[in-house]
């Protein structure tokens, strides 16, 4: 996910995407713990996407003030 793509989404869409990514992160952690994780790089990718969305949500909230 690119930052430019994230910036075009509304706050509601970003919140929904954040929830979806957090659920995926939870599932990936379980897969890693049980030894079933195949794509280990996906963990890092999801973490960075979560951080990217949180950063842009914060920027949007600061712009609204």
BELKA-V701052 format. One record per pair of residues at least 12 apart in sequence whose C-alpha atoms are under 8 Angstrom apart, sorted by the first residue. I is the first residue (numbers start at 1). J is the second residue. If there is no record, write none. Layout:
# BELKA-V701052
i=(I/I)
j=(J/J)
This chain:
# BELKA-V701052
i=(1/3/6/6/7/11/11/14/14/18/18/18/21/21/21/22/24/25/25/25/28/29)
j=(49/52/53/56/56/57/60/53/57/50/53/54/46/49/50/50/46/43/46/47/43/43)
